Structures are given as C-alpha cells and as structure tokens.
Amino acid sequence: MRQDSYRSDIDGLRAIAVLAVFLHHLSPGWLPGGFVGVDIFFVISGYLITSQVFQELREGRFSLKGFYQRRINRIVPALLTVLLACVLVGSVLLSPVDLVRLYNNALFALLGVSNLFIWLKYGNYFAADASEAPLLHTWSLGVEEQFYLVWPLMVLLVYRFAPRYLLWLLGMGVVMAVGFSEYATGNFATAAYYLLPTRFFELMLGGWLAIWHVQHRPNVGAGQSFICTVLGYLAIVVPLWMLNEEATFPGLNALWPCLGTLLLIQAGSNGARSPLLASRPMVFVGLVSYSLYLWHWPLIAYLNYLEVPMSAGLAVLVMALALLLAWLSWRYVEKPFRRSGLQLSFARVFFRRFAAPVLGLAVLAGAGQALDGFPARFSPQVNALEAMTLDKPAQNRRGCHVPNALYRTEPDAACRLGAQKEALDGIMVGDSFANHFTGMVDLLARPDNISLMDYTLDSCPPILGYRDRMPAVYADHCAVRNQRVFELIERNHYPYVVLAGNWPPDEASQGLVEASLEKAVAASGEVIVILDNPLIEKAATCPIRQLMFGLARDCAVAQRNRPQYWAQVRERFPQIHFIDPDEVICKGGNCSPMIDGKLLYLDRAHLNGVGSRFIGQALLARGYSLLNDPRKKSMQDNGLKAAL
C-alpha cells in the first residue's frame, strides 16, 4: 500500500486484534474468544500485502525479490530481538528438556515454520503445557510467512493469464478454502488450527477485497459506511464473547470475525474514519501491534512457567511492560531496520538479516540438543525427575498403540505383554489410558503366566456406541475399531480380555458400559477391567518446579469419587476382576503425582512408563496380579468362615 494511502483506522483494527489476543492470554475468562484476534490480523495482512502487490503489478514494477526483501526487513529484526530475549531468559529458567525445545522452536520460528513445530510438539493450542511455551504465539507468523511465499505467485499468474477473471477466480478460491477449512476442522481439529491450508481463506479474503478496491475504487456513501461499521463490529464482538476454547476452530466459526474485519475495512474506504479505530490510543497500539504481539506472550508464558497466578494487578503490570517493550522495539528496531533495509541489496538483506541469524540459531539448537539442555544448571534430582517424563508409553509401544487416524491398523502378534511365551492367552484393548497401563499390565500378567496382545487406539475407550468427548471423525473411527475389537473377541474366545480406558464420568453412559462388558464376558473366559487414574493438574511439572524454584506447593489433589455406576457394574458383574490404580496413587484421601521419589505422570492425565511400572510393582508387592485381588479373596474367606 502506498504511503499516501495510509489508513489510521486499519491501525485501529490492528489494536483490536492484538488487545483481544492479549486479554485472552492474560486470562481466558476475561475474553473467551480473544484468540480470534489472530484471524483479524490475517485479514488485515492479506488486505495490505495484496494492495501493494496488485498496485505494483498494474504499474509494471512488481518484483518478487523486492517483495521478499521488504518482508525480511519487516518481520525478522523484531522477531529476532524477541527470540534472543526468550533464549537468554530460558537459558536461566527452563529445565533441560524445555530449553532444548525452546532453542528448536526459535530456529523454526525464524525459518517461518513455527506452526508445524508447535503442532507436532504441543498439539492442542490450549493445552496446559502449551501455556508455558514462550514461543507458542509464533505459530501465526509461520502461517503468514508461508502465505507470503505462495500468494504473490498466485496473484501474478492469474493476473498475467486471466486478468479479466481475477476476482472471480480468487473468489471461487475463497469459497473452496472455506469449505476445506470447515471439513478439516471437523476431522483434523489440531492440525487445522495451525496450518496454512485451513487458514488460507482468511488471508485470501483480505486479498480479494484489496484487489476489488484497486480495480474499482468503490464510492462508499455515509449510509453504507454506517451499516458496514455496525455489522462489522457485531461480527467481531459477538465471536469475541461467544466463542471459547471448546469451539471448533477455524472453519465457519472463523469466517464471521473475518467478514467483520472486511466490513470495517470497507467502511473506512471512503476516507471517513471510525472515531474509535482512528483515535490516538488505538492508532498507537496499532502501530506497535506487531512488536506488542511478539512481546506479550513470552512475559505471560514465563510467569506460567514459574506458576505465578495471574491477578488483575499483575495483568496491568504485564500489559504496561509489554507496551513499553513494544514501543522500544518499534522505535529502535522495527523503524530503523526497515529504513536501512531499503538501501541494501537483496543479497545483503537475505544473508545478513536472515541466513546468518538462522545459522546462529541452528548452531545453538544443535548445541542444546547435543548437550542435553545443559543439565548441570540444576540438581541431579531435577534431572532425574525430568528424565522420567521422557519415558513415554506411546513411544515405547510404537506400532502397538496408534493414533486415531490409523484406526484400521490390524493387531500385531508381536505386541506382547506379560509372560514371554509363544501361545497367546488374550488381548488388551482401549485408548491412550489403556496404553499407559501397558507397563503395569506387563508386570501383573507374569505371575499368572498370561501372555496378552495389546491393541490400543488413541481417543477410543472400549465402549460400543460411545461417541462423547471426541470429534465426530474420531467417534467414527472409534466405532469401526470397537466393532472390530469385539468381533475379534467373539471369534477367538480369548481366555483373558483386558479392558482399560478413560471411562465416561457421567451416569448416562452406564448402559453402554454395561452392554460392552456383557458382550466381553459372554465371549471370553476372564474379563479384567482397569479403572482410570486420577487427573492431576500440572502432575508432571509440579514436583519438578518445586525442586527447581523452591516453590512451596502441594502437588497432590483430593481423591475424587468415582461415578456411582461403577458400584452397580461391580454388583452386576461379580466375575469381572477390577484393578484400581487409585490404591497406589492415592492415600488418606489425597492423590499424588510423585511417590517414593518416582514421578508417575506424563501430563495431567497420562502416566509415564516409570509410573505405570511403579504401580504394577506396588500392586504385586501387595499380593495383586492380573487375576488375583487379595481384598476379594479376603472377603470370600470371611464369608466362608461365617458360613461355617
């Protein structure tokens, strides 16, 4: 966009975007849908970038080299400043594993693929461990930078070969991209949140409006401007308050704030500026919005890492500090580097401001990996506990426990637990909770000389007809897998069937649970049910942080009451053997993530391999095995004595 076409109201829109994200990150309850601020940014970026590219194309002076040079000058200096600050602070505060992850994330952020890294390393954007990742927010920069690689080429090709149909073709592209985003969000929710293909329509919408403005220079009257303003604010404000972290996103839910942003851009295209958007405070925040976005999250993430609760007073201090850092970054990094970059050749800009920093971060990431995150910074106890978090059952049982997307995978006869013998005695089925119990089951099955094949699938408890607490596509996959599992059980009449999972917490599912157990009991010799373990917030990190920072915090939680239906299930199926991990994890009404110096948990819900084996060993020491329950035997003996 030309300098003489500067629009203060668009900076005001940027302010809305960054402040929405900031408030949501400070405390999600303050603005539940504040994460849609990123989508507002995407539309604005698409509009401004395309305005400039298309104007230069029409004037015959567009250059890909010039475009990418401007992008490097605009993005890299402030980003690199924040990356280096995060690396310096992280090198003091972060545990070895977290530090290696930070170094790698910094490298991927500078390369423009942070969204891929965060998707693969953290998964759900709203997960508890992601809230402590200092560079989590750089995923959106990855989306934008990938867009910048392909969008100018797309516009250039269509403009050269089909200029008359440019708006029509791009409009059709937007419609298809929205449809794909909605489909992918429903079927691959985590990937859809982070990746460019599902966010493409947001940037394309801004690009489409920019081309329309350049081609037609529409004359928007005062009445039309007013209507666009009102509708635009509504389309943005309603999602900010109505959406939350449980919403399916992006897809159609992201379309509304994007359309609202388009309407507000359109409303100001006649030169009339919204008093709110064009106000001096909003314009100031908009001018520093890129740096503010970069700085705000590391401040919050490091506070989360130190387990400092966010109060209203602390939030004000964080906002003030972030604004100060943003202004300093804008004044002394963004502006000078952007101006000086215009005097340099593309080669110099590329090598000095991109290639050299990438090389430096690559060396740092490599050193961190090779030296295991510099563990000498902490005590041996801290390093020993953190090593336990690396014992991941899903990786230990690679090929035996599979992601939900691989639901058609057949059971592997090599996936054995328990007695090491050729004959197969039974099968263990369930979800990721079943998988994390494999270490325990492996130990408990040996005294009874039982050999089991484990056949587990993510997000798929062994309950026929159960579809709650999972995306629709997962539910479909799970239905197919469970049907196959119970067909296997009925066909093979296994002597032993072990069922484990994240069992439903509500009484409404009792009928489905009982029907599945009845089917298993009818088709097999013995059925063993493993109840789920307690959920403990920050279970994997709390004991480690206590040692790292001397935090005076009790990591244990009160033991929860199991759903009432389990008492009825036990009464209806007295022949089923039940194994309850609470008997080891919980004592005196409290459940602890660490016992006898052993860290049991991988995250708030799942056990690590050390914890699974520890529970198995503890149960063995108390006289348990896969088939033996000393409490049940004691009750039977007491009953026999009473009868005599």
C-alpha positions as CSV (number, residue, x, y, z in Angstrom):
1,M,0.0,0.0,0.0
2,R,1.4,3.4,-0.9
3,Q,2.4,5.8,1.9
4,D,-0.1,8.4,0.8
5,S,-2.9,5.8,1.2
6,Y,-2.2,5.2,4.9
7,R,-5.3,4.5,6.8
8,S,-5.3,5.1,10.6
9,D,-8.4,3.0,11.0
10,I,-6.6,-0.1,9.9
11,D,-4.1,0.5,12.7
12,G,-7.1,0.8,15.0
13,L,-8.2,-2.6,13.7
14,R,-4.8,-4.0,14.5
15,A,-5.2,-2.7,18.0
16,I,-8.4,-4.5,18.4
17,A,-6.8,-7.7,17.2
18,V,-3.7,-7.6,19.4
19,L,-5.6,-6.4,22.5
20,A,-8.1,-9.2,22.1
21,V,-5.4,-11.8,21.9
22,F,-3.6,-10.2,24.9
23,L,-6.6,-10.2,27.1
24,H,-7.4,-13.8,26.3
25,H,-3.8,-14.8,27.1
26,L,-3.9,-13.0,30.4
27,S,-7.0,-14.9,31.5
28,P,-9.2,-16.7,29.0
29,G,-12.3,-15.9,31.2
30,W,-11.8,-12.2,30.6
31,L,-12.4,-12.5,26.8
32,P,-13.2,-16.2,26.0
33,G,-13.0,-15.7,22.2
34,G,-10.0,-13.4,22.2
35,F,-8.0,-15.8,20.1
36,V,-9.9,-14.6,17.0
37,G,-7.7,-11.5,17.1
38,V,-5.3,-13.6,15.1
39,D,-7.9,-14.0,12.4
40,I,-8.4,-10.2,12.3
41,F,-4.7,-9.9,11.8
42,F,-4.7,-12.4,9.0
43,V,-7.4,-10.5,7.1
44,I,-5.6,-7.2,7.6
45,S,-2.3,-8.7,6.4
46,G,-4.0,-10.2,3.3
47,Y,-5.5,-6.8,2.5
48,L,-2.4,-4.7,2.9
49,I,0.0,-7.1,1.2
50,T,-2.3,-7.6,-1.7
51,S,-2.9,-3.9,-2.1
52,Q,0.8,-3.3,-2.5
53,V,1.4,-6.3,-4.7
54,F,-1.5,-5.7,-7.1
55,Q,-0.8,-2.0,-7.4
56,E,2.8,-2.7,-8.4
57,L,1.6,-5.4,-10.9
58,R,-0.7,-2.9,-12.6
59,E,2.1,-0.4,-12.8
60,G,4.6,-3.0,-14.1
61,R,7.1,-2.6,-11.3
62,F,6.4,-5.7,-9.2
63,S,9.5,-7.7,-8.2
64,L,9.5,-10.9,-6.2
65,K,12.9,-10.1,-4.9
66,G,11.8,-6.7,-3.8
67,F,8.7,-8.2,-2.1
68,Y,10.6,-10.7,-0.1
69,Q,13.3,-8.2,0.8
70,R,10.5,-6.0,2.3
71,R,9.1,-8.9,4.2
72,I,12.5,-9.8,5.7
73,N,13.0,-6.1,6.7
74,R,9.5,-6.0,8.2
75,I,9.4,-9.4,10.0
76,V,12.9,-10.5,11.0
77,P,14.5,-7.7,13.1
78,A,11.8,-7.5,15.8
79,L,11.2,-11.3,15.7
80,L,14.9,-12.0,16.2
81,T,15.1,-9.5,19.1
82,V,12.3,-11.3,20.9
83,L,13.8,-14.7,20.1
84,L,17.1,-13.8,21.5
85,A,15.5,-12.3,24.7
86,C,13.5,-15.6,25.1
87,V,16.6,-17.7,24.6
88,L,18.5,-15.7,27.2
89,V,15.8,-15.9,29.8
90,G,15.1,-19.5,29.0
91,S,18.7,-20.4,29.4
92,V,18.4,-19.5,33.0
93,L,14.9,-20.6,33.9
94,L,13.9,-23.5,31.7
95,S,14.6,-27.2,32.5
96,P,16.9,-29.0,30.1
97,V,14.1,-30.6,28.1
98,D,12.2,-27.4,27.9
99,L,15.3,-25.5,26.9
100,V,16.1,-27.8,24.0
101,R,12.5,-27.4,22.9
102,L,12.8,-23.6,23.1
103,Y,16.0,-23.5,21.1
104,N,14.4,-25.6,18.4
105,N,11.3,-23.5,18.4
106,A,13.3,-20.3,18.0
107,L,15.0,-21.8,14.9
108,F,11.7,-23.0,13.4
109,A,10.1,-19.6,14.1
110,L,12.9,-17.7,12.2
111,L,12.5,-20.2,9.3
112,G,8.8,-19.4,9.2
113,V,7.5,-22.9,10.1
114,S,6.9,-22.5,13.8
115,N,3.3,-23.6,13.2
116,L,4.5,-27.0,12.1
117,F,6.8,-27.3,15.1
118,I,4.2,-26.3,17.7
119,W,1.5,-28.6,16.1
120,L,3.9,-31.6,16.3
121,K,5.4,-30.8,19.7
122,Y,2.5,-29.4,21.7
123,G,-0.7,-30.4,19.9
124,N,-3.7,-28.6,21.3
125,Y,-3.0,-24.9,21.4
126,F,-5.0,-24.6,24.6
127,A,-3.2,-27.5,26.4
128,A,-1.7,-26.8,29.8
129,D,1.9,-27.5,28.7
130,A,1.5,-25.2,25.7
131,S,0.6,-22.3,28.1
132,E,4.3,-22.4,29.3
133,A,5.9,-22.4,25.8
134,P,7.5,-18.9,25.4
135,L,7.2,-19.0,21.6
136,L,3.8,-20.6,21.2
137,H,2.4,-17.5,19.6
138,T,4.8,-17.6,16.7
139,W,2.7,-20.2,15.0
140,S,0.7,-17.4,13.4
141,L,3.8,-15.9,12.0
142,G,4.5,-19.2,10.3
143,V,1.1,-19.1,8.7
144,E,1.6,-15.6,7.4
145,E,5.2,-16.2,6.1
146,Q,4.0,-19.3,4.3
147,F,1.2,-17.3,2.8
148,Y,3.7,-14.7,1.6
149,L,5.7,-17.4,-0.3
150,V,2.7,-18.5,-2.4
151,W,0.2,-15.7,-2.6
152,P,2.2,-13.2,-4.7
153,L,2.9,-16.0,-7.2
154,M,-0.8,-17.0,-7.4
155,V,-1.8,-13.4,-8.0
156,L,0.9,-12.9,-10.5
157,L,0.0,-16.0,-12.5
158,V,-3.7,-15.2,-12.6
159,Y,-3.1,-11.6,-13.4
160,R,-0.9,-12.5,-16.4
161,F,-3.0,-15.3,-17.9
162,A,-6.6,-14.4,-16.8
163,P,-6.7,-10.8,-15.7
164,R,-10.4,-10.4,-16.5
165,Y,-11.4,-13.2,-14.2
166,L,-9.0,-12.4,-11.4
167,L,-11.7,-11.5,-8.9
168,W,-13.9,-14.4,-9.9
169,L,-11.2,-17.0,-9.7
170,L,-9.9,-15.7,-6.4
171,G,-13.5,-15.5,-5.1
172,M,-14.0,-19.2,-6.0
173,G,-10.8,-20.0,-4.3
174,V,-12.0,-18.3,-1.1
175,V,-15.2,-20.4,-1.2
176,M,-13.4,-23.6,-1.7
177,A,-10.9,-22.7,1.0
178,V,-13.7,-22.0,3.5
179,G,-15.2,-25.4,2.7
180,F,-11.9,-27.2,3.1
181,S,-11.3,-25.4,6.4
182,E,-14.7,-26.4,7.8
183,Y,-14.1,-30.0,6.7
184,A,-10.6,-30.2,8.1
185,T,-11.6,-28.6,11.3
186,G,-14.2,-31.2,11.9
187,N,-11.9,-34.1,11.0
188,F,-8.4,-33.0,12.0
189,A,-9.0,-30.3,14.6
190,T,-5.5,-29.9,16.0
191,A,-3.8,-29.7,12.6
192,A,-6.5,-27.4,11.2
193,Y,-5.8,-24.9,14.0
194,Y,-2.2,-24.3,13.0
195,L,-1.8,-25.0,9.3
196,L,-1.9,-22.6,6.3
197,P,-4.4,-24.6,4.2
198,T,-7.2,-24.2,6.8
199,R,-6.3,-20.5,7.4
200,F,-5.8,-19.6,3.8
201,F,-9.2,-18.2,3.2
202,E,-8.8,-15.6,6.0
203,L,-5.8,-14.0,4.3
204,M,-7.4,-14.5,0.8
205,L,-10.5,-12.6,1.9
206,G,-8.3,-9.6,2.7
207,G,-6.5,-10.1,-0.6
208,W,-9.8,-10.3,-2.6
209,L,-11.1,-7.0,-1.1
210,A,-7.8,-5.3,-1.8
211,I,-7.9,-6.2,-5.5
212,W,-11.5,-5.1,-5.7
213,H,-10.6,-1.8,-4.1
214,V,-7.7,-1.2,-6.5
215,Q,-9.7,-2.2,-9.6
216,H,-13.0,-0.4,-8.8
217,R,-12.2,2.2,-6.2
218,P,-15.8,1.9,-4.8
219,N,-17.5,5.0,-3.6
220,V,-18.9,4.1,-0.2
221,G,-21.6,6.5,0.9
222,A,-22.1,7.6,4.5
223,G,-25.1,5.3,4.9
224,Q,-23.3,2.3,3.6
225,S,-20.3,3.1,5.7
226,F,-22.5,3.3,8.8
227,I,-24.2,-0.1,8.1
228,C,-20.8,-1.7,7.4
229,T,-19.4,-0.3,10.6
230,V,-22.3,-1.6,12.8
231,L,-22.3,-5.1,11.1
232,G,-18.6,-5.3,11.2
233,Y,-18.4,-4.6,14.9
234,L,-21.1,-7.1,15.6
235,A,-19.4,-9.8,13.5
236,I,-16.2,-9.3,15.6
237,V,-17.6,-8.6,19.1
238,V,-20.0,-11.5,19.2
239,P,-17.4,-14.2,18.5
240,L,-15.0,-12.5,21.0
241,W,-17.6,-13.2,23.7
242,M,-19.4,-16.2,22.4
243,L,-16.6,-18.5,21.3
244,N,-14.3,-20.2,23.7
245,E,-11.5,-22.8,23.7
246,E,-14.0,-25.6,23.2
247,A,-15.3,-24.2,19.9
248,T,-14.4,-25.9,16.7
249,F,-12.0,-23.5,15.0
250,P,-11.2,-22.2,12.4
251,G,-13.8,-23.3,9.8
252,L,-17.1,-21.4,9.7
253,N,-16.6,-20.0,13.2
254,A,-13.6,-18.1,11.9
255,L,-15.5,-16.7,8.9
256,W,-17.6,-14.3,11.0
257,P,-14.8,-12.2,12.5
258,C,-13.0,-12.3,9.1
259,L,-16.1,-10.9,7.4
260,G,-16.5,-8.3,10.2
261,T,-12.9,-7.2,9.5
262,L,-13.7,-6.9,5.8
263,L,-16.8,-4.7,6.6
264,L,-14.8,-2.4,8.8
265,I,-12.1,-2.0,6.2
266,Q,-14.8,-1.3,3.6
267,A,-16.5,1.2,5.9
268,G,-13.3,3.3,6.0
269,S,-12.5,3.1,2.3
270,N,-14.3,6.4,1.6
271,G,-12.0,8.4,3.8
272,A,-14.4,8.5,6.7
273,R,-12.7,7.1,9.8
274,S,-14.3,5.4,12.7
275,P,-13.8,7.6,15.8
276,L,-12.8,4.6,17.8
277,L,-10.5,3.0,15.3
278,A,-8.9,6.3,14.4
279,S,-8.4,7.5,17.9
280,R,-4.9,8.3,19.0
281,P,-4.6,5.5,21.7
282,M,-5.9,2.8,19.2
283,V,-3.6,4.1,16.4
284,F,-0.6,4.0,18.8
285,V,-1.4,0.4,19.8
286,G,-1.9,-0.5,16.2
287,L,1.5,1.0,15.1
288,V,3.3,-1.1,17.7
289,S,0.9,-4.1,17.4
290,Y,3.5,-6.4,15.7
291,S,6.1,-5.9,18.5
292,L,3.3,-6.0,21.1
293,Y,2.2,-9.4,19.8
294,L,5.7,-10.6,19.9
295,W,6.5,-9.5,23.4
296,H,3.2,-10.1,25.3
297,W,3.2,-13.9,25.2
298,P,6.7,-14.6,26.5
299,L,6.0,-12.5,29.5
300,I,2.9,-14.5,30.3
301,A,4.4,-17.8,29.4
302,Y,7.4,-17.3,31.8
303,L,5.0,-16.3,34.6
304,N,3.0,-19.5,33.9
305,Y,6.3,-21.5,34.0
306,L,7.1,-20.0,37.4
307,E,3.5,-20.8,38.4
308,V,2.7,-17.2,39.3
309,P,-1.1,-16.8,39.4
310,M,-2.4,-14.0,37.2
311,S,-4.2,-11.4,39.2
312,A,-5.8,-8.2,37.9
313,G,-2.9,-6.1,39.4
314,L,-0.3,-8.3,37.8
315,A,-2.1,-8.2,34.5
316,V,-1.9,-4.4,34.5
317,L,1.8,-4.6,35.1
318,V,2.3,-7.2,32.4
319,M,0.4,-5.0,29.9
320,A,2.4,-1.9,30.8
321,L,5.7,-3.8,30.5
322,A,4.6,-5.3,27.2
323,L,3.6,-1.9,25.8
324,L,6.9,-0.4,26.9
325,L,8.9,-3.2,25.2
326,A,6.7,-3.0,22.1
327,W,7.3,0.8,21.8
328,L,11.1,0.3,22.3
329,S,11.1,-2.4,19.7
330,W,9.1,-0.4,17.2
331,R,11.1,2.7,17.8
332,Y,14.6,1.3,17.9
333,V,14.4,-2.0,15.9
334,E,11.4,-2.0,13.5
335,K,11.7,1.5,12.1
336,P,15.5,1.8,11.7
337,F,15.9,-1.7,10.2
338,R,13.0,-1.1,7.8
339,R,14.6,2.2,6.6
340,S,18.1,0.9,6.4
341,G,17.0,-2.2,4.5
342,L,15.8,-0.1,1.6
343,Q,19.4,1.0,1.0
344,L,20.8,-2.6,0.8
345,S,20.7,-5.1,-2.0
346,F,18.5,-8.2,-1.7
347,A,21.6,-10.4,-1.2
348,R,22.9,-8.4,1.7
349,V,19.5,-8.3,3.4
350,F,19.0,-12.0,2.8
351,F,22.4,-13.1,4.2
352,R,22.8,-10.5,7.0
353,R,19.2,-10.5,8.3
354,F,18.0,-14.0,7.6
355,A,20.6,-16.5,6.7
356,A,23.2,-15.5,9.3
357,P,20.7,-15.5,12.2
358,V,19.3,-18.8,11.0
359,L,22.8,-20.3,11.0
360,G,23.4,-18.9,14.5
361,L,20.2,-20.4,15.9
362,A,20.9,-23.7,14.2
363,V,24.2,-23.9,16.0
364,L,22.6,-23.0,19.3
365,A,19.8,-25.6,18.8
366,G,22.4,-28.2,17.8
367,A,24.5,-27.4,20.9
368,G,21.5,-27.6,23.1
369,Q,20.5,-31.0,21.7
370,A,24.0,-32.4,21.8
371,L,24.5,-31.2,25.4
372,D,21.0,-32.3,26.6
373,G,19.9,-28.8,27.5
374,F,22.8,-28.1,29.8
375,P,21.6,-30.2,32.8
376,A,24.4,-29.0,35.1
377,R,22.4,-25.9,35.7
378,F,20.1,-27.9,38.0
379,S,20.4,-30.6,40.7
380,P,20.7,-34.3,40.0
381,Q,17.2,-34.8,41.5
382,V,15.6,-32.3,39.0
383,N,17.4,-34.0,36.1
384,A,16.3,-37.5,37.3
385,L,12.7,-36.5,37.6
386,E,12.7,-34.8,34.2
387,A,14.2,-38.0,32.6
388,M,11.2,-39.9,33.9
389,T,8.9,-37.6,31.8
390,L,10.7,-38.8,28.7
391,D,9.6,-42.4,29.3
392,K,6.5,-42.3,27.1
393,P,4.4,-45.4,26.8
394,A,3.1,-44.4,23.3
395,Q,6.7,-44.3,22.0
396,N,7.6,-47.4,24.0
397,R,4.8,-49.3,22.3
398,R,5.3,-47.7,18.9
399,G,3.4,-49.8,16.3
400,C,1.2,-51.3,19.0
401,H,-0.6,-48.1,20.1
402,V,-1.6,-46.0,17.1
403,P,-3.1,-42.5,16.5
404,N,-6.8,-42.4,15.9
405,A,-6.2,-41.7,12.2
406,L,-4.7,-45.2,11.8
407,Y,-7.8,-46.8,13.2
408,R,-7.8,-49.6,10.6
409,T,-4.5,-50.9,11.7
410,E,-4.7,-54.7,12.4
411,P,-3.4,-56.1,15.7
412,D,0.2,-57.1,15.6
413,A,1.1,-60.5,17.1
414,A,4.5,-59.1,18.1
415,C,2.8,-56.6,20.5
416,R,3.0,-58.8,23.6
417,L,2.6,-58.1,27.3
418,G,3.1,-60.5,30.3
419,A,4.6,-63.9,30.0
420,Q,7.2,-64.4,27.3
421,K,5.8,-67.5,25.5
422,E,4.6,-68.4,22.1
423,A,1.0,-69.1,23.0
424,L,-1.4,-66.1,23.1
425,D,-3.8,-66.1,26.0
426,G,-5.7,-62.8,25.5
427,I,-6.0,-59.3,24.3
428,M,-5.8,-55.8,25.9
429,V,-7.8,-53.1,24.3
430,G,-8.7,-49.5,24.9
431,D,-7.5,-45.9,24.4
432,S,-4.3,-44.0,25.4
433,F,-5.2,-44.7,29.0
434,A,-5.0,-48.4,28.2
435,N,-1.7,-47.8,26.5
436,H,-0.2,-46.1,29.5
437,F,-1.1,-49.0,31.7
438,T,0.8,-51.5,29.5
439,G,3.9,-51.3,31.8
440,M,1.7,-52.2,34.8
441,V,-0.2,-55.0,32.9
442,D,3.1,-56.4,31.7
443,L,4.2,-57.0,35.3
444,L,0.8,-58.1,36.7
445,A,0.3,-60.7,33.9
446,R,3.5,-62.6,34.6
447,P,2.7,-64.3,37.9
448,D,-0.4,-65.8,36.2
449,N,1.7,-66.8,33.2
450,I,-0.6,-64.9,30.9
451,S,0.5,-63.6,27.5
452,L,-1.5,-60.7,26.1
453,M,-1.6,-58.8,22.8
454,D,-2.1,-55.1,23.2
455,Y,-4.3,-53.4,20.6
456,T,-5.0,-49.8,21.6
457,L,-6.1,-46.7,19.8
458,D,-6.0,-43.0,20.8
459,S,-9.3,-41.5,21.9
460,C,-11.2,-44.8,21.8
461,P,-12.4,-46.2,25.1
462,P,-13.6,-49.8,24.6
463,I,-17.3,-49.0,24.7
464,L,-19.6,-49.9,21.9
465,G,-21.7,-47.0,20.7
466,Y,-19.8,-44.4,22.8
467,R,-19.2,-41.0,20.9
468,D,-18.9,-38.4,23.6
469,R,-15.8,-36.3,24.4
470,M,-14.3,-36.7,21.0
471,P,-14.5,-35.1,17.5
472,A,-17.0,-36.6,15.1
473,V,-14.3,-38.2,12.9
474,Y,-12.7,-39.8,16.0
475,A,-16.0,-41.1,17.0
476,D,-16.5,-42.7,13.6
477,H,-13.0,-44.2,13.7
478,C,-13.6,-45.5,17.2
479,A,-16.9,-47.1,16.3
480,V,-15.2,-49.1,13.5
481,R,-12.3,-50.1,15.8
482,N,-14.5,-51.2,18.6
483,Q,-16.7,-53.2,16.3
484,R,-13.6,-54.9,15.0
485,V,-12.3,-55.5,18.6
486,F,-15.4,-57.2,19.8
487,E,-15.6,-59.3,16.6
488,L,-12.1,-60.4,17.4
489,I,-13.1,-61.3,21.0
490,E,-16.2,-63.2,19.8
491,R,-14.3,-65.0,17.1
492,N,-11.3,-66.1,19.1
493,H,-12.9,-66.6,22.5
494,Y,-9.8,-65.3,24.3
495,P,-9.3,-66.8,27.8
496,Y,-8.5,-63.3,29.0
497,V,-9.7,-59.9,27.9
498,V,-8.3,-56.7,29.5
499,L,-10.4,-53.5,29.0
500,A,-9.0,-50.1,30.0
501,G,-9.6,-46.5,29.1
502,N,-10.7,-43.1,30.1
503,W,-14.1,-44.2,31.3
504,P,-17.1,-41.9,31.0
505,P,-17.6,-39.7,34.0
506,D,-21.4,-39.5,33.6
507,E,-24.1,-41.9,34.7
508,A,-25.8,-41.5,31.2
509,S,-23.1,-43.8,29.7
510,Q,-23.8,-46.6,32.2
511,G,-25.9,-48.6,29.7
512,L,-23.2,-48.5,27.0
513,V,-20.5,-49.6,29.5
514,E,-22.6,-52.5,30.8
515,A,-23.6,-53.6,27.3
516,S,-19.9,-53.7,26.3
517,L,-18.9,-55.6,29.4
518,E,-21.7,-58.1,28.9
519,K,-20.5,-58.8,25.4
520,A,-16.9,-59.3,26.6
521,V,-18.0,-61.5,29.4
522,A,-20.1,-63.7,27.1
523,A,-17.3,-64.2,24.6
524,S,-14.3,-64.7,26.8
525,G,-13.1,-66.7,29.8
526,E,-12.0,-63.9,32.2
527,V,-12.5,-60.1,31.9
528,I,-10.2,-57.7,33.6
529,V,-11.2,-54.0,33.8
530,I,-8.7,-51.4,34.7
531,L,-10.2,-48.2,36.1
532,D,-8.8,-44.9,35.1
533,N,-6.3,-43.0,37.3
534,P,-7.0,-39.6,38.8
535,L,-6.4,-36.4,36.8
536,I,-3.9,-34.1,38.5
537,E,-3.2,-30.6,37.1
538,K,0.5,-30.0,36.4
539,A,1.1,-33.5,37.5
540,A,4.3,-33.9,35.5
541,T,5.7,-30.4,36.2
542,C,4.7,-29.5,39.7
543,P,7.2,-31.8,41.5
544,I,10.0,-30.7,39.2
545,R,9.3,-27.0,39.6
546,Q,9.2,-27.4,43.3
547,L,12.8,-28.5,43.2
548,M,13.9,-26.1,40.5
549,F,12.5,-22.9,42.1
550,G,11.8,-23.9,45.7
551,L,8.1,-23.5,45.3
552,A,6.0,-24.3,48.4
553,R,3.1,-26.0,46.7
554,D,1.4,-29.3,47.4
555,C,1.2,-31.2,44.2
556,A,-1.4,-33.7,45.5
557,V,-5.1,-33.4,44.8
558,A,-8.1,-34.7,46.8
559,Q,-9.2,-38.1,45.7
560,R,-12.3,-37.9,43.6
561,N,-15.4,-40.1,43.9
562,R,-15.9,-42.4,41.0
563,P,-19.2,-42.3,39.1
564,Q,-21.9,-44.2,41.0
565,Y,-22.5,-46.5,38.1
566,W,-19.3,-48.4,38.9
567,A,-20.7,-49.8,42.1
568,Q,-23.7,-51.1,40.2
569,V,-21.4,-52.5,37.5
570,R,-19.4,-54.4,40.1
571,E,-22.5,-55.8,41.6
572,R,-23.9,-56.9,38.2
573,F,-20.6,-58.5,37.1
574,P,-19.0,-60.1,40.1
575,Q,-16.9,-62.3,37.8
576,I,-15.0,-59.4,36.4
577,H,-11.6,-58.6,38.0
578,F,-11.2,-54.8,38.7
579,I,-7.8,-53.1,39.0
580,D,-7.9,-49.7,40.6
581,P,-4.7,-47.6,40.3
582,D,-6.0,-45.2,43.0
583,E,-4.9,-47.9,45.5
584,V,-1.3,-46.9,44.8
585,I,-1.6,-43.3,43.7
586,C,-4.0,-42.2,46.5
587,K,-3.6,-42.4,50.2
588,G,-5.6,-40.8,53.0
589,G,-7.9,-39.1,50.6
590,N,-5.1,-37.4,48.6
591,C,-3.6,-38.5,45.2
592,S,0.0,-37.6,44.5
593,P,1.8,-37.4,41.2
594,M,5.1,-38.5,42.9
595,I,5.6,-41.4,45.3
596,D,8.9,-42.6,46.8
597,G,10.9,-40.3,44.5
598,K,9.2,-41.6,41.4
599,L,7.4,-39.2,39.1
600,L,4.3,-41.1,37.9
601,Y,2.7,-38.8,35.3
602,L,3.5,-37.7,31.8
603,D,0.8,-34.9,31.8
604,R,-2.3,-34.1,33.8
605,A,-4.0,-37.3,32.7
606,H,-1.5,-39.9,31.5
607,L,1.1,-41.9,33.3
608,N,4.7,-42.1,32.1
609,G,6.4,-45.5,31.8
610,V,8.1,-45.2,35.2
611,G,4.7,-44.5,36.8
612,S,3.0,-47.4,35.1
613,R,5.7,-49.9,36.1
614,F,5.8,-48.4,39.7
615,I,2.1,-49.0,40.1
616,G,2.5,-52.6,38.8
617,Q,5.3,-53.3,41.2
618,A,3.4,-51.8,44.1
619,L,0.3,-53.9,43.4
620,L,2.5,-57.0,43.1
621,A,4.0,-56.3,46.5
622,R,0.5,-56.2,48.0
623,G,-0.4,-59.6,46.6
624,Y,-2.2,-58.5,43.4
625,S,-1.8,-59.9,40.0
626,L,-3.9,-59.7,36.8
627,L,-6.3,-62.3,38.3
628,N,-5.7,-62.1,42.0
629,D,-7.3,-59.4,44.2
630,P,-6.3,-60.0,47.8
631,R,-9.2,-57.9,49.1
632,K,-11.7,-60.0,47.1
633,K,-10.1,-63.2,48.4
634,S,-10.2,-61.9,52.0
635,M,-13.9,-61.1,51.6
636,Q,-14.5,-64.6,50.3
637,D,-12.6,-66.2,53.1
638,N,-14.5,-64.2,55.7
639,G,-17.7,-65.3,54.0
640,L,-16.7,-68.9,54.1
641,K,-15.8,-68.6,57.8
642,A,-19.1,-67.1,58.6
643,A,-20.9,-69.9,56.8
644,L,-19.0,-72.5,58.8
